[in-house]
């Protein structure tokens, strides 16, 4: 089991959280997604590491953006 | 055709707008619903006037609240 965290910009409500969970959760290999609306922190659980590009793409599909690492 | 306007509090994004449109649009007699996210203004069109209590109830069902007239 591996865990990766991303900061997602632009989520404003529970509907936004649901959209991100649905898209990221649909990536093959992803077994769990937690989202903290207040901080924008998205935690992705998977058996083996998932390509960050796939995560960014799924977040974009939901209508949001992964913040660049600071 | 009659038109009534309400101010709805708590909508933050397009998903919120969709939820309100769906619930208010489902009230019998309602033929159209416009929502302005910036102002919270919800415009309800119907053939005959719709009981304001039904509108408030539908908005609450969507997870939001109609502001009291000021």
Backbone of each chain as nested JSON, in Angstrom:
{
  "chains": [
    {"id": "A", "residues": [
      {"number": 1, "name": "UNK", "atoms": {"N": [0.844, -1.212, 0.0], "CA": [0.0, 0.0, 0.0], "C": [0.873, 1.252, 0.0]}},
      {"number": 2, "name": "UNK", "atoms": {"N": [0.566, 2.179, -0.876], "CA": [1.302, 3.431, -0.936], "C": [0.313, 4.593, -0.887]}},
      {"number": 3, "name": "UNK", "atoms": {"N": [0.788, 5.713, -0.358], "CA": [-0.079, 6.889, -0.209], "C": [0.63, 8.095, -0.81]}},
      {"number": 4, "name": "UNK", "atoms": {"N": [-0.093, 8.876, -1.582], "CA": [0.465, 10.116, -2.143], "C": [-0.5, 11.241, -1.851]}},
      {"number": 5, "name": "UNK", "atoms": {"N": [0.046, 12.425, -1.613], "CA": [-0.835, 13.567, -1.356], "C": [-0.612, 14.661, -2.387]}},
      {"number": 6, "name": "UNK", "atoms": {"N": [-1.692, 15.326, -2.724], "CA": [-1.689, 16.419, -3.69], "C": [-2.516, 17.547, -3.105]}},
      {"number": 7, "name": "UNK", "atoms": {"N": [-2.2, 18.776, -3.477], "CA": [-3.049, 19.905, -3.101], "C": [-3.831, 20.336, -4.34]}},
      {"number": 8, "name": "UNK", "atoms": {"N": [-5.147, 20.324, -4.194], "CA": [-6.027, 20.668, -5.312], "C": [-6.641, 22.043, -5.07]}},
      {"number": 9, "name": "UNK", "atoms": {"N": [-6.561, 22.885, -6.104], "CA": [-7.086, 24.247, -5.992], "C": [-8.5, 24.339, -6.563]}},
      {"number": 10, "name": "UNK", "atoms": {"N": [-9.31, 25.17, -5.959], "CA": [-10.595, 25.521, -6.554], "C": [-11.813, 24.801, -6.003]}},
      {"number": 11, "name": "UNK", "atoms": {"N": [-11.601, 23.829, -5.118], "CA": [-12.766, 23.139, -4.55], "C": [-13.427, 24.047, -3.512]}},
      {"number": 12, "name": "UNK", "atoms": {"N": [-14.741, 24.212, -3.628], "CA": [-15.432, 25.142, -2.73], "C": [-16.512, 24.489, -1.879]}},
      {"number": 13, "name": "UNK", "atoms": {"N": [-16.916, 23.291, -2.227], "CA": [-18.031, 22.684, -1.474], "C": [-17.992, 21.175, -1.577]}},
      {"number": 14, "name": "UNK", "atoms": {"N": [-18.923, 20.549, -0.907], "CA": [-18.969, 19.09, -0.883], "C": [-19.167, 18.466, -2.247]}},
      {"number": 15, "name": "UNK", "atoms": {"N": [-19.848, 19.206, -3.15], "CA": [-20.021, 18.682, -4.497], "C": [-18.682, 18.591, -5.217]}},
      {"number": 16, "name": "UNK", "atoms": {"N": [-17.847, 19.604, -4.985], "CA": [-16.51, 19.614, -5.592], "C": [-15.711, 18.418, -5.093]}},
      {"number": 17, "name": "UNK", "atoms": {"N": [-15.787, 18.18, -3.79], "CA": [-15.09, 17.043, -3.181], "C": [-15.546, 15.744, -3.827]}},
      {"number": 18, "name": "UNK", "atoms": {"N": [-16.861, 15.61, -4.02], "CA": [-17.408, 14.39, -4.623], "C": [-16.892, 14.189, -6.039]}},
      {"number": 19, "name": "UNK", "atoms": {"N": [-16.815, 15.28, -6.787], "CA": [-16.35, 15.181, -8.178], "C": [-14.906, 14.7, -8.227]}},
      {"number": 20, "name": "UNK", "atoms": {"N": [-14.07, 15.267, -7.37], "CA": [-12.66, 14.883, -7.348], "C": [-12.515, 13.425, -6.903]}},
      {"number": 21, "name": "UNK", "atoms": {"N": [-13.25, 13.051, -5.859], "CA": [-13.192, 11.659, -5.384], "C": [-13.587, 10.68, -6.481]}},
      {"number": 22, "name": "UNK", "atoms": {"N": [-14.633, 11.038, -7.224], "CA": [-15.134, 10.14, -8.26], "C": [-14.1, 9.963, -9.374]}},
      {"number": 23, "name": "UNK", "atoms": {"N": [-13.53, 11.084, -9.831], "CA": [-12.577, 10.997, -10.95], "C": [-11.282, 10.31, -10.53]}},
      {"number": 24, "name": "UNK", "atoms": {"N": [-10.736, 10.724, -9.386], "CA": [-9.463, 10.138, -8.944], "C": [-9.68, 8.672, -8.543]}},
      {"number": 25, "name": "UNK", "atoms": {"N": [-10.823, 8.411, -7.924], "CA": [-11.131, 7.041, -7.51], "C": [-11.318, 6.097, -8.684]}},
      {"number": 26, "name": "UNK", "atoms": {"N": [-11.555, 6.652, -9.876], "CA": [-11.757, 5.838, -11.065], "C": [-10.463, 5.447, -11.768]}},
      {"number": 27, "name": "UNK", "atoms": {"N": [-9.334, 5.953, -11.273], "CA": [-8.041, 5.596, -11.878], "C": [-7.703, 4.155, -11.494]}},
      {"number": 28, "name": "UNK", "atoms": {"N": [-7.347, 3.327, -12.488], "CA": [-7.0, 1.932, -12.171], "C": [-5.897, 1.855, -11.111]}},
      {"number": 29, "name": "UNK", "atoms": {"N": [-6.099, 1.036, -10.103], "CA": [-5.103, 0.85, -9.053], "C": [-5.362, 1.69, -7.819]}},
      {"number": 30, "name": "UNK", "atoms": {"N": [-6.178, 2.728, -7.949], "CA": [-6.47, 3.573, -6.79], "C": [-7.506, 2.867, -5.92]}},
      {"number": 31, "name": "UNK", "atoms": {"N": [-7.158, 2.697, -4.645], "CA": [-8.05, 1.961, -3.749], "C": [-8.768, 2.873, -2.762]}},
      {"number": 32, "name": "UNK", "atoms": {"N": [-8.311, 4.13, -2.639], "CA": [-8.983, 5.035, -1.711], "C": [-8.591, 6.478, -1.978]}},
      {"number": 33, "name": "UNK", "atoms": {"N": [-9.53, 7.385, -1.769], "CA": [-9.26, 8.818, -1.952], "C": [-9.89, 9.569, -0.787]}},
      {"number": 34, "name": "UNK", "atoms": {"N": [-9.063, 10.354, -0.087], "CA": [-9.602, 11.245, 0.937], "C": [-9.366, 12.684, 0.508]}},
      {"number": 35, "name": "UNK", "atoms": {"N": [-10.353, 13.531, 0.765], "CA": [-10.23, 14.937, 0.391], "C": [-10.566, 15.807, 1.598]}},
      {"number": 36, "name": "UNK", "atoms": {"N": [-9.686, 16.762, 1.895], "CA": [-9.96, 17.759, 2.933], "C": [-10.296, 19.071, 2.221]}},
      {"number": 37, "name": "UNK", "atoms": {"N": [-11.553, 19.447, 2.301], "CA": [-12.008, 20.636, 1.574], "C": [-11.303, 21.901, 2.061]}},
      {"number": 38, "name": "UNK", "atoms": {"N": [-11.073, 21.99, 3.368], "CA": [-10.482, 23.197, 3.935], "C": [-9.086, 23.484, 3.416]}},
      {"number": 39, "name": "UNK", "atoms": {"N": [-8.295, 22.427, 3.313], "CA": [-6.896, 22.597, 2.91], "C": [-6.682, 22.27, 1.436]}},
      {"number": 40, "name": "UNK", "atoms": {"N": [-7.618, 21.572, 0.829], "CA": [-7.455, 21.139, -0.555], "C": [-6.61, 19.884, -0.676]}},
      {"number": 41, "name": "UNK", "atoms": {"N": [-6.254, 19.307, 0.465], "CA": [-5.362, 18.142, 0.449], "C": [-6.113, 16.883, 0.006]}},
      {"number": 42, "name": "UNK", "atoms": {"N": [-5.57, 16.244, -1.018], "CA": [-6.153, 15.011, -1.549], "C": [-5.153, 13.887, -1.306]}},
      {"number": 43, "name": "UNK", "atoms": {"N": [-5.599, 12.854, -0.594], "CA": [-4.737, 11.718, -0.289], "C": [-5.191, 10.524, -1.114]}},
      {"number": 44, "name": "UNK", "atoms": {"N": [-4.255, 9.97, -1.854], "CA": [-4.579, 8.877, -2.781], "C": [-3.88, 7.6, -2.31]}},
      {"number": 45, "name": "UNK", "atoms": {"N": [-4.664, 6.569, -2.075], "CA": [-4.114, 5.277, -1.664], "C": [-4.144, 4.306, -2.838]}},
      {"number": 46, "name": "UNK", "atoms": {"N": [-3.075, 3.533, -2.966], "CA": [-3.027, 2.534, -4.036], "C": [-2.05, 1.434, -3.645]}},
      {"number": 47, "name": "UNK", "atoms": {"N": [-2.168, 0.289, -4.321], "CA": [-1.266, -0.829, -4.021], "C": [0.153, -0.49, -4.454]}},
      {"number": 48, "name": "UNK", "atoms": {"N": [0.275, 0.065, -5.66], "CA": [1.571, 0.487, -6.185], "C": [1.447, 1.953, -6.578]}},
      {"number": 49, "name": "UNK", "atoms": {"N": [2.561, 2.693, -6.647], "CA": [2.465, 4.123, -6.935], "C": [1.735, 4.415, -8.254]}},
      {"number": 50, "name": "UNK", "atoms": {"N": [0.93, 5.475, -8.245], "CA": [0.194, 5.882, -9.443], "C": [0.886, 7.103, -10.043]}},
      {"number": 51, "name": "UNK", "atoms": {"N": [1.072, 7.079, -11.34], "CA": [1.701, 8.189, -12.063], "C": [0.99, 9.501, -11.722]}},
      {"number": 52, "name": "UNK", "atoms": {"N": [1.774, 10.477, -11.279], "CA": [1.195, 11.767, -10.897], "C": [0.452, 12.427, -12.056]}},
      {"number": 53, "name": "UNK", "atoms": {"N": [0.886, 12.132, -13.287], "CA": [0.222, 12.72, -14.458], "C": [-1.222, 12.231, -14.554]}},
      {"number": 54, "name": "UNK", "atoms": {"N": [-1.455, 10.988, -14.147], "CA": [-2.821, 10.45, -14.173], "C": [-3.694, 11.145, -13.134]}},
      {"number": 55, "name": "UNK", "atoms": {"N": [-3.096, 11.433, -11.994], "CA": [-3.832, 12.128, -10.931], "C": [-4.198, 13.536, -11.396]}},
      {"number": 56, "name": "UNK", "atoms": {"N": [-3.204, 14.226, -11.948], "CA": [-3.449, 15.602, -12.425], "C": [-4.534, 15.613, -13.495]}},
      {"number": 57, "name": "UNK", "atoms": {"N": [-4.493, 14.623, -14.356], "CA": [-5.458, 14.54, -15.444], "C": [-6.874, 14.282, -14.9]}},
      {"number": 58, "name": "UNK", "atoms": {"N": [-6.972, 13.417, -13.906], "CA": [-8.285, 13.107, -13.32], "C": [-8.845, 14.326, -12.582]}},
      {"number": 59, "name": "UNK", "atoms": {"N": [-7.96, 15.04, -11.896], "CA": [-8.388, 16.254, -11.179], "C": [-8.878, 17.3, -12.187]}},
      {"number": 60, "name": "UNK", "atoms": {"N": [-8.153, 17.421, -13.298], "CA": [-8.558, 18.359, -14.351], "C": [-9.909, 17.946, -14.934]}},
      {"number": 61, "name": "UNK", "atoms": {"N": [-10.088, 16.651, -15.095], "CA": [-11.356, 16.132, -15.627], "C": [-12.516, 16.532, -14.71]}},
      {"number": 62, "name": "UNK", "atoms": {"N": [-12.26, 16.55, -13.426], "CA": [-13.288, 16.953, -12.453], "C": [-13.515, 18.462, -12.473]}},
      {"number": 63, "name": "UNK", "atoms": {"N": [-12.58, 19.2, -13.091], "CA": [-12.748, 20.647, -13.217], "C": [-11.871, 21.458, -12.281]}},
      {"number": 64, "name": "UNK", "atoms": {"N": [-10.829, 20.817, -11.723], "CA": [-9.959, 21.506, -10.767], "C": [-8.509, 21.349, -11.196]}},
      {"number": 65, "name": "UNK", "atoms": {"N": [-7.596, 21.81, -10.363], "CA": [-6.194, 21.837, -10.74], "C": [-5.333, 21.43, -9.551]}},
      {"number": 66, "name": "UNK", "atoms": {"N": [-4.343, 20.601, -9.829], "CA": [-3.375, 20.249, -8.785], "C": [-2.372, 21.392, -8.684]}},
      {"number": 67, "name": "UNK", "atoms": {"N": [-2.165, 21.876, -7.466], "CA": [-1.181, 22.943, -7.248], "C": [0.216, 22.379, -7.423]}},
      {"number": 68, "name": "UNK", "atoms": {"N": [1.113, 23.187, -7.991], "CA": [2.504, 22.762, -8.104], "C": [3.098, 22.641, -6.704]}},
      {"number": 69, "name": "UNK", "atoms": {"N": [3.981, 21.66, -6.498], "CA": [4.631, 21.529, -5.184], "C": [5.384, 22.819, -4.867]}},
      {"number": 70, "name": "UNK", "atoms": {"N": [5.291, 23.266, -3.644], "CA": [5.958, 24.521, -3.284], "C": [7.268, 24.224, -2.562]}}
    ]},
    {"id": "B", "residues": [
      {"number": 1, "name": "UNK", "atoms": {"N": [-48.048, 33.419, -17.205], "CA": [-46.666, 33.221, -16.725], "C": [-46.376, 34.187, -15.579]}},
      {"number": 2, "name": "UNK", "atoms": {"N": [-45.811, 33.677, -14.515], "CA": [-45.438, 34.518, -13.369], "C": [-43.988, 34.236, -12.985]}},
      {"number": 3, "name": "UNK", "atoms": {"N": [-43.36, 35.229, -12.434], "CA": [-41.953, 35.108, -12.065], "C": [-41.772, 35.547, -10.615]}},
      {"number": 4, "name": "UNK", "atoms": {"N": [-41.057, 34.782, -9.843], "CA": [-40.752, 35.154, -8.456], "C": [-39.25, 35.033, -8.25]}},
      {"number": 5, "name": "UNK", "atoms": {"N": [-38.701, 35.9, -7.417], "CA": [-37.259, 35.82, -7.161], "C": [-36.999, 35.606, -5.671]}},
      {"number": 6, "name": "UNK", "atoms": {"N": [-35.966, 34.835, -5.403], "CA": [-35.545, 34.525, -4.039], "C": [-34.034, 34.687, -3.974]}},
      {"number": 7, "name": "UNK", "atoms": {"N": [-33.54, 35.017, -2.81], "CA": [-32.089, 35.024, -2.608], "C": [-31.718, 33.795, -1.792]}},
      {"number": 8, "name": "UNK", "atoms": {"N": [-30.824, 32.995, -2.358], "CA": [-30.415, 31.75, -1.715], "C": [-28.996, 31.906, -1.187]}},
      {"number": 9, "name": "UNK", "atoms": {"N": [-28.814, 31.511, 0.068], "CA": [-27.504, 31.633, 0.711], "C": [-26.733, 30.313, 0.634]}},
      {"number": 10, "name": "UNK", "atoms": {"N": [-25.433, 30.416, 0.498], "CA": [-24.579, 29.248, 0.658], "C": [-24.107, 28.583, -0.618]}},
      {"number": 11, "name": "UNK", "atoms": {"N": [-24.604, 29.033, -1.784], "CA": [-24.131, 28.423, -3.031], "C": [-22.729, 28.933, -3.345]}},
      {"number": 12, "name": "UNK", "atoms": {"N": [-21.811, 28.024, -3.629], "CA": [-20.425, 28.426, -3.85], "C": [-19.901, 28.079, -5.234]}},
      {"number": 13, "name": "UNK", "atoms": {"N": [-20.579, 27.218, -5.961], "CA": [-20.027, 26.783, -7.253], "C": [-21.132, 26.288, -8.162]}},
      {"number": 14, "name": "UNK", "atoms": {"N": [-20.725, 25.92, -9.354], "CA": [-21.695, 25.462, -10.342], "C": [-22.474, 24.231, -9.924]}},
      {"number": 15, "name": "UNK", "atoms": {"N": [-21.835, 23.388, -9.087], "CA": [-22.549, 22.202, -8.601], "C": [-23.716, 22.617, -7.714]}},
      {"number": 16, "name": "UNK", "atoms": {"N": [-23.482, 23.642, -6.904], "CA": [-24.532, 24.147, -6.011], "C": [-25.695, 24.672, -6.851]}},
      {"number": 17, "name": "UNK", "atoms": {"N": [-25.356, 25.408, -7.894], "CA": [-26.376, 25.955, -8.794], "C": [-27.201, 24.818, -9.397]}},
      {"number": 18, "name": "UNK", "atoms": {"N": [-26.512, 23.772, -9.851], "CA": [-27.208, 22.631, -10.448], "C": [-28.163, 21.973, -9.466]}},
      {"number": 19, "name": "UNK", "atoms": {"N": [-27.72, 21.832, -8.218], "CA": [-28.561, 21.196, -7.205], "C": [-29.831, 21.998, -6.967]}},
      {"number": 20, "name": "UNK", "atoms": {"N": [-29.685, 23.303, -6.854], "CA": [-30.848, 24.166, -6.615], "C": [-31.794, 24.13, -7.816]}},
      {"number": 21, "name": "UNK", "atoms": {"N": [-31.226, 24.224, -9.016], "CA": [-32.047, 24.17, -10.229], "C": [-32.842, 22.868, -10.292]}},
      {"number": 22, "name": "UNK", "atoms": {"N": [-32.184, 21.783, -9.951], "CA": [-32.826, 20.471, -10.038], "C": [-33.987, 20.372, -9.054]}},
      {"number": 23, "name": "UNK", "atoms": {"N": [-33.744, 20.787, -7.805], "CA": [-34.789, 20.653, -6.778], "C": [-35.942, 21.619, -7.038]}},
      {"number": 24, "name": "UNK", "atoms": {"N": [-35.632, 22.864, -7.325], "CA": [-36.697, 23.851, -7.547], "C": [-37.424, 23.534, -8.86]}},
      {"number": 25, "name": "UNK", "atoms": {"N": [-36.663, 23.089, -9.862], "CA": [-37.266, 22.747, -11.147], "C": [-38.212, 21.56, -11.061]}},
      {"number": 26, "name": "UNK", "atoms": {"N": [-38.074, 20.766, -9.998], "CA": [-38.921, 19.59, -9.825], "C": [-40.261, 19.887, -9.161]}},
      {"number": 27, "name": "UNK", "atoms": {"N": [-40.457, 21.128, -8.736], "CA": [-41.734, 21.496, -8.114], "C": [-42.813, 21.563, -9.203]}},
      {"number": 28, "name": "UNK", "atoms": {"N": [-43.955, 20.89, -8.976], "CA": [-45.023, 20.925, -9.971], "C": [-45.419, 22.36, -10.312]}},
      {"number": 29, "name": "UNK", "atoms": {"N": [-45.504, 22.654, -11.597], "CA": [-45.91, 23.981, -12.047], "C": [-44.748, 24.881, -12.402]}},
      {"number": 30, "name": "UNK", "atoms": {"N": [-43.558, 24.552, -11.915], "CA": [-42.388, 25.373, -12.228], "C": [-41.916, 25.051, -13.645]}},
      {"number": 31, "name": "UNK", "atoms": {"N": [-41.796, 26.086, -14.474], "CA": [-41.425, 25.867, -15.868], "C": [-40.006, 26.321, -16.172]}},
      {"number": 32, "name": "UNK", "atoms": {"N": [-39.415, 27.071, -15.25], "CA": [-38.052, 27.523, -15.486], "C": [-37.401, 28.026, -14.216]}},
      {"number": 33, "name": "UNK", "atoms": {"N": [-36.099, 27.817, -14.096], "CA": [-35.346, 28.292, -12.926], "C": [-34.026, 28.876, -13.418]}},
      {"number": 34, "name": "UNK", "atoms": {"N": [-33.771, 30.126, -13.079], "CA": [-32.456, 30.715, -13.362], "C": [-31.769, 31.011, -12.037]}},
      {"number": 35, "name": "UNK", "atoms": {"N": [-30.465, 30.775, -11.998], "CA": [-29.708, 31.024, -10.776], "C": [-28.487, 31.864, -11.106]}},
      {"number": 36, "name": "UNK", "atoms": {"N": [-28.293, 32.94, -10.352], "CA": [-27.078, 33.747, -10.47], "C": [-26.202, 33.439, -9.259]}},
      {"number": 37, "name": "UNK", "atoms": {"N": [-25.095, 32.754, -9.526], "CA": [-24.233, 32.31, -8.431], "C": [-23.651, 33.486, -7.657]}},
      {"number": 38, "name": "UNK", "atoms": {"N": [-23.283, 34.543, -8.371], "CA": [-22.641, 35.684, -7.726], "C": [-23.523, 36.363, -6.696]}},
      {"number": 39, "name": "UNK", "atoms": {"N": [-24.787, 36.53, -7.046], "CA": [-25.709, 37.251, -6.161], "C": [-26.576, 36.309, -5.338]}},
      {"number": 40, "name": "UNK", "atoms": {"N": [-26.661, 35.052, -5.734], "CA": [-27.547, 34.108, -5.053], "C": [-29.001, 34.241, -5.491]}},
      {"number": 41, "name": "UNK", "atoms": {"N": [-29.223, 35.076, -6.5], "CA": [-30.593, 35.319, -6.935], "C": [-31.132, 34.145, -7.753]}},
      {"number": 42, "name": "UNK", "atoms": {"N": [-32.263, 33.621, -7.305], "CA": [-32.923, 32.513, -7.987], "C": [-34.257, 33.021, -8.535]}},
      {"number": 43, "name": "UNK", "atoms": {"N": [-34.442, 32.886, -9.828], "CA": [-35.667, 33.337, -10.48], "C": [-36.475, 32.121, -10.901]}},
      {"number": 44, "name": "UNK", "atoms": {"N": [-37.716, 32.088, -10.437], "CA": [-38.574, 30.931, -10.677], "C": [-39.734, 31.334, -11.58]}},
      {"number": 45, "name": "UNK", "atoms": {"N": [-39.879, 30.648, -12.694], "CA": [-40.973, 30.91, -13.623], "C": [-42.02, 29.812, -13.503]}},
      {"number": 46, "name": "UNK", "atoms": {"N": [-43.284, 30.22, -13.557], "CA": [-44.368, 29.236, -13.491], "C": [-45.615, 29.832, -14.126]}},
      {"number": 47, "name": "UNK", "atoms": {"N": [-46.544, 28.968, -14.494], "CA": [-47.791, 29.432, -15.104], "C": [-48.614, 30.217, -14.089]}},
      {"number": 48, "name": "UNK", "atoms": {"N": [-48.725, 29.656, -12.889], "CA": [-49.439, 30.312, -11.79], "C": [-48.489, 30.396, -10.606]}},
      {"number": 49, "name": "UNK", "atoms": {"N": [-48.722, 31.325, -9.679], "CA": [-47.78, 31.496, -8.568], "C": [-47.571, 30.206, -7.775]}},
      {"number": 50, "name": "UNK", "atoms": {"N": [-46.326, 29.975, -7.365], "CA": [-45.979, 28.794, -6.575], "C": [-45.797, 29.223, -5.121]}},
      {"number": 51, "name": "UNK", "atoms": {"N": [-46.377, 28.476, -4.213], "CA": [-46.268, 28.737, -2.772], "C": [-44.788, 28.886, -2.378]}},
      {"number": 52, "name": "UNK", "atoms": {"N": [-44.47, 30.014, -1.746], "CA": [-43.082, 30.263, -1.348], "C": [-42.547, 29.173, -0.42]}},
      {"number": 53, "name": "UNK", "atoms": {"N": [-43.44, 28.552, 0.349], "CA": [-43.005, 27.496, 1.266], "C": [-42.452, 26.299, 0.492]}},
      {"number": 54, "name": "UNK", "atoms": {"N": [-43.026, 26.046, -0.684], "CA": [-42.537, 24.94, -1.515], "C": [-41.142, 25.257, -2.056]}},
      {"number": 55, "name": "UNK", "atoms": {"N": [-40.934, 26.512, -2.409], "CA": [-39.614, 26.929, -2.906], "C": [-38.579, 26.788, -1.792]}},
      {"number": 56, "name": "UNK", "atoms": {"N": [-38.933, 27.296, -0.62], "CA": [-37.994, 27.225, 0.518], "C": [-37.649, 25.775, 0.836]}},
      {"number": 57, "name": "UNK", "atoms": {"N": [-38.652, 24.928, 0.763], "CA": [-38.458, 23.515, 1.075], "C": [-37.542, 22.852, 0.042]}},
      {"number": 58, "name": "UNK", "atoms": {"N": [-37.742, 23.186, -1.229], "CA": [-36.905, 22.6, -2.287], "C": [-35.459, 23.081, -2.16]}},
      {"number": 59, "name": "UNK", "atoms": {"N": [-35.297, 24.357, -1.825], "CA": [-33.953, 24.901, -1.645], "C": [-33.259, 24.213, -0.464]}},
      {"number": 60, "name": "UNK", "atoms": {"N": [-34.028, 23.988, 0.601], "CA": [-33.476, 23.29, 1.767], "C": [-33.098, 21.855, 1.41]}},
      {"number": 61, "name": "UNK", "atoms": {"N": [-33.916, 21.239, 0.571], "CA": [-33.646, 19.855, 0.132], "C": [-32.313, 19.798, -0.616]}},
      {"number": 62, "name": "UNK", "atoms": {"N": [-32.027, 20.851, -1.357], "CA": [-30.761, 20.928, -2.105], "C": [-29.589, 21.206, -1.172]}},
      {"number": 63, "name": "UNK", "atoms": {"N": [-29.882, 21.642, 0.055], "CA": [-28.815, 21.873, 1.026], "C": [-28.51, 23.341, 1.278]}},
      {"number": 64, "name": "UNK", "atoms": {"N": [-29.418, 24.232, 0.858], "CA": [-29.178, 25.667, 1.001], "C": [-30.36, 26.318, 1.707]}},
      {"number": 65, "name": "UNK", "atoms": {"N": [-30.333, 27.639, 1.787], "CA": [-31.347, 28.337, 2.558], "C": [-31.771, 29.604, 1.831]}},
      {"number": 66, "name": "UNK", "atoms": {"N": [-33.088, 29.844, 1.799], "CA": [-33.583, 31.098, 1.239], "C": [-33.411, 32.181, 2.297]}},
      {"number": 67, "name": "UNK", "atoms": {"N": [-32.793, 33.305, 1.892], "CA": [-32.607, 34.43, 2.816], "C": [-33.953, 35.096, 3.07]}},
      {"number": 68, "name": "UNK", "atoms": {"N": [-34.155, 35.553, 4.287], "CA": [-35.376, 36.297, 4.591], "C": [-35.36, 37.61, 3.816]}},
      {"number": 69, "name": "UNK", "atoms": {"N": [-36.544, 38.045, 3.342], "CA": [-36.61, 39.324, 2.648], "C": [-36.091, 40.429, 3.561]}},
      {"number": 70, "name": "UNK", "atoms": {"N": [-35.287, 41.334, 3.003], "CA": [-34.746, 42.394, 3.849], "C": [-35.541, 43.674, 3.636]}}
    ]}
  ]
}
